[in-house]
């Protein structure tokens, strides 16, 4: 953190300013690194913390917004980086750090927020139609009343999020890291139901998830990560569980009738009282006496 320093005439072009917090600087340096600007005494660039800075009239089009932590920004800049919007004092765009950001009512259709940290962010009522949220972090975010129509949620992390009246009916939902979300969405794809707080989807990340007693019959969970998950009493009738990872999982009293378990990995799984016969199993595995028996077992 740097404050009150006189930088008049200083050549900072070779300086590593990553993650700096520099405010109330005095004077104007002769040069800055590429992707940096001085805004009324605050240095703004990659991974900087600039919360509360005055950006009135400043041309921000050349900055690298990656990992910038903002909030409480005042004034209107003359220009913004490509793909970035200013909302409620936050720079919202590719690579930004928006953990806990207050972005209620954000209007940013088609914005690229892939990989962005939006944990604990307030996105209630936001228009994120068509947004790229691939691998974004939305754990504990408030998405109530948000519109994510046609948004890409591939491999997004979404645990503990508020999904009350969220529009997700046409979103791409695959490989989601999901866990105990709250509320009922306004819409979801027909084959991506919210059950027990979990968005069920192919390639889902459900490691250690408590899915005991849930009805997952007929769902496509192929390729999902279910290591150490609790599936005791779960109804998996007719479900597609091909190529899933069930290492260390608990399957006691689980209904597997007609389930596709081809290619599934069961190493270390606890099984007892299985109900029904799967439609397919990994080579050499059988169900005998309600227990999964490995090859040469």
C-alpha positions in Angstrom: 0.0 0.0 0.0 1.4 3.4 -1.1 -0.1 6.7 -0.2 0.9 10.4 -0.4 4.1 9.7 -2.3 5.4 12.3 -4.8 5.8 10.5 -8.2 6.4 13.7 -10.2 8.6 12.8 -13.2 9.3 9.3 -12.0 9.8 6.6 -14.7 7.7 3.7 -13.5 7.7 1.9 -16.9 9.7 -1.0 -15.6 8.0 -1.2 -12.2 6.0 -4.3 -11.1 2.9 -2.7 -9.8 0.8 -6.0 -9.6 -1.5 -6.1 -6.6 -0.5 -2.6 -5.5 -2.8 -0.2 -3.6 -1.6 3.3 -4.4 -3.7 6.3 -3.5 -3.3 10.0 -3.0 -0.1 10.0 -5.1 1.2 13.5 -5.8 2.3 14.7 -9.3 2.5 12.8 -12.6 5.1 10.2 -13.4 7.0 10.4 -16.7 6.0 6.9 -17.7 3.9 4.0 -16.4 3.9 0.3 -17.3 1.7 -0.7 -20.3 -1.9 -1.2 -19.1 -1.7 1.3 -16.2 -3.1 4.8 -15.7 -3.0 7.3 -12.9 -6.5 8.5 -12.0 -6.5 11.5 -9.7 -3.8 10.0 -7.5 -4.7 6.4 -7.8 -2.8 3.8 -9.9 -5.2 1.5 -11.8 -4.0 -1.6 -13.6 -3.7 -5.4 -13.3 -4.6 -6.8 -9.9 -4.7 -3.4 -8.3 -7.1 -2.5 -5.5 -8.8 0.7 -6.5 -11.9 0.8 -4.3 -13.1 4.4 -3.8 -11.0 5.9 -6.5 -12.2 9.0 -8.4 -12.2 8.1 -12.1 -14.0 11.2 -13.4 -12.9 11.9 -17.0 -10.2 9.3 -17.0 -9.5 7.2 -20.1 -9.4 3.6 -18.8 -9.6 2.0 -22.2 -5.9 0.9 -22.1 -5.8 -0.7 -18.7 -5.7 -4.4 -18.1 -8.7 -5.1 -15.8 -7.6 -8.6 -14.8 -8.0 -9.2 -11.1 -8.8 -5.5 -10.4 -10.7 -5.1 -7.1 -13.0 -2.1 -7.3 -16.1 -0.8 -5.6 -17.1 2.7 -4.5 -15.6 4.2 -7.7 -16.8 7.8 -8.2 -17.3 9.8 -11.4 -17.7 8.8 -15.0 -14.6 7.8 -17.0 -14.1 9.1 -20.6 -13.7 5.5 -21.7 -13.7 1.9 -20.4 -11.7 -1.2 -21.3 -13.4 -3.3 -24.0 -16.1 -5.6 -22.7 -16.2 -3.8 -19.3 -19.1 -1.9 -17.8 -19.3 0.4 -14.8 -22.0 -0.5 -12.3 -22.6 0.8 -8.8 -18.9 1.8 -8.5 -17.5 -1.5 -9.8 -15.6 -2.3 -12.9 -17.4 -5.4 -14.3 -15.7 -7.3 -17.0 -13.2 -10.0 -18.1 -11.0 -11.1 -15.2 -12.2 -8.7 -12.6 -12.3 -9.6 -8.9 -15.9 -9.2 -7.9 -16.0 -11.1 -4.7 -18.8 -9.7 -2.6 -19.6 -7.0 -5.2 -22.9 -5.2 -4.9 -24.2 -5.6 -8.5 -28.0 -5.7 -8.0 -29.8 -4.7 -11.2 -26.7 -5.0 -13.4 -27.5 -4.9 -17.1 -24.8 -6.6 -19.0 -26.1 -9.0 -21.7 -23.5 -11.1 -23.5 -20.7 -9.9 -21.1 -17.6 -12.2 -20.7 -17.3 -13.1 -17.0 -15.6 -16.4 -17.6 -13.5 -17.5 -14.6 -14.5 -14.3 -12.7 -14.7 -14.5 -8.9 -18.3 -13.5 -8.1 -18.5 -15.3 -4.7 -21.0 -13.7 -2.3 -21.8 -11.1 -5.0 -25.3 -9.5 -5.1 -26.5 -10.1 -8.6 -30.2 -10.0 -7.8 -32.3 -8.8 -10.7 -29.3 -8.7 -13.0 -29.7 -9.1 -16.8 -27.0 -11.6 -17.7 -28.7 -13.0 -20.8 -26.1 -14.6 -23.1 -23.3 -14.0 -20.6 -20.2 -16.2 -20.6 -19.8 -17.5 -17.1 -17.7 -20.5 -18.0 -15.8 -21.6 -14.9 -17.0 -18.5 -13.0 -17.2 -18.7 -9.2 -20.8 -18.0 -8.0 -20.6 -19.7 -4.6 -23.1 -18.0 -2.2 -24.0 -15.3 -4.8 -27.5 -13.8 -4.8 -28.9 -14.6 -8.2 -32.6 -14.1 -7.2 -34.7 -12.7 -10.0 -31.6 -12.6 -12.3 -32.1 -13.5 -16.0 -29.4 -15.9 -17.2 -31.2 -16.9 -20.4 -28.8 -18.4 -22.9 -25.9 -17.9 -20.5 -23.0 -20.3 -20.5 -22.6 -21.9 -17.1 -20.2 -24.6 -18.1 -18.2 -25.8 -15.0 -19.3 -22.8 -13.0 -19.0 -23.1 -9.2 -22.4 -22.6 -7.6 -22.8 -23.7 -4.0 -25.1 -22.0 -1.6 -26.3 -19.5 -4.2 -29.7 -17.9 -3.9 -31.6 -19.1 -7.0 -35.1 -17.7 -6.1 -36.9 -16.9 -9.3 -33.7 -17.1 -11.4 -34.3 -17.6 -15.1 -32.1 -20.5 -16.2 -34.4 -22.3 -18.7 -32.1 -21.8 -21.8 -28.8 -21.7 -20.0 -26.0 -24.1 -20.8 -25.5 -26.1 -17.6 -22.8 -28.8 -17.7 -20.0 -29.8 -15.3 -21.4 -27.5 -12.6 -19.8 -27.6 -9.2 -23.0 -27.6 -7.3 -24.1 -27.9 -3.7 -27.1 -26.9 -1.5 -28.3 -23.9 -3.4 -31.4 -22.2 -2.0 -34.7 -21.0 -3.5 -36.6 -22.2 -6.5 -35.6 -20.9 -10.0 -38.2 -19.5 -12.3 -37.0 -22.0 -14.9 -34.3 -24.6 -15.6 -33.6 -26.8 -18.6 -36.0 -29.8 -18.3 -33.1 -32.2 -17.9 -31.3 -30.1 -15.4 -33.5 -30.2 -12.3 -32.7 -28.7 -8.9 -33.0 -31.6 -6.4 -32.1 -31.2 -2.8 -30.4 -27.9 -3.6 -28.1 -29.5 -6.3 -28.4 -28.7 -10.0 -28.2 -32.2 -11.6 -26.2 -32.2 -14.8 -23.8 -34.3 -16.8 -20.2 -34.1 -15.5 -21.5 -32.5 -12.3 -19.0 -32.0 -9.5 -20.7 -33.7 -6.5 -17.7 -34.8 -4.4 -18.8 -35.6 -0.9 -22.4 -34.4 -1.6 -25.1 -35.8 0.6 -27.6 -37.1 -1.9 -29.1 -39.7 0.4 -32.8 -40.4 -0.2 -33.1 -38.2 -3.2 -35.0 -39.3 -6.3 -32.5 -39.1 -9.2 -34.3 -41.6 -11.4 -33.9 -41.2 -15.1 -31.3 -38.4 -14.8 -28.2 -38.0 -16.9 -25.3 -37.7 -14.5 -22.8 -39.3 -16.9 -19.1 -38.4 -16.2 -20.0 -36.9 -12.8 -17.6 -36.7 -9.9 -19.3 -38.5 -7.0 -16.3 -39.5 -4.9 -17.3 -39.9 -1.3 -20.9 -38.9 -2.0 -23.7 -40.3 0.2 -26.1 -42.2 -2.0 -27.8 -44.2 0.8 -31.4 -44.8 -0.1 -31.1 -42.8 -3.3 -33.3 -43.7 -6.2 -31.1 -44.1 -9.3 -33.6 -46.1 -11.3 -32.8 -45.7 -15.0 -30.3 -43.0 -14.4 -27.3 -42.6 -16.7 -24.2 -42.9 -14.5 -21.8 -44.0 -17.1 -18.2 -43.1 -16.5 -19.0 -41.6 -13.1 -16.4 -41.6 -10.2 -17.9 -43.3 -7.2 -14.6 -43.8 -5.3 -15.4 -44.0 -1.6 -19.1 -43.3 -2.1 -21.8 -44.9 0.1 -24.5 -46.9 -1.8 -26.6 -48.6 0.9 -30.2 -49.4 0.1 -29.7 -47.6 -3.2 -32.0 -48.4 -6.0 -29.9 -49.1 -9.1 -32.6 -50.9 -11.2 -31.9 -50.2 -14.9 -29.2 -47.7 -14.1 -26.3 -47.4 -16.6 -23.1 -47.8 -14.6 -20.9 -48.7 -17.5 -17.4 -47.4 -17.0 -18.1 -46.3 -13.4 -15.3 -46.4 -10.9 -16.2 -47.9 -7.6 -12.8 -48.2 -5.8 -13.4 -48.0 -2.1 -17.2 -47.6 -2.4 -19.3 -49.0 0.4 -22.3 -51.0 -0.9 -25.0 -53.0 0.8 -28.7 -53.7 0.2 -28.6 -52.5 -3.4 -32.1 -52.7 -4.9 -32.5 -54.0 -8.5 -30.1 -54.8 -11.2 -28.2 -52.2 -13.3 -28.7 -52.1 -17.0 -24.9 -52.0 -17.4 -21.8 -52.2 -15.1 -18.1 -51.7 -15.6 -16.4 -54.9 -17.0 -16.2 -57.7 -14.5 -18.4 -56.1 -11.8 -21.6 -57.8 -10.7 -24.3 -57.2 -8.1 -24.6 -60.2 -5.8 -26.7 -60.3 -2.7 -27.2 -56.5 -2.9 -23.5 -55.8 -2.9 -21.2 -54.7 -5.7 -18.6 -57.4 -6.3 -15.4 -56.4 -8.2 -13.7 -58.5 -10.9 -12.1 -61.6 -9.3 -13.8 -60.6 -6.1 
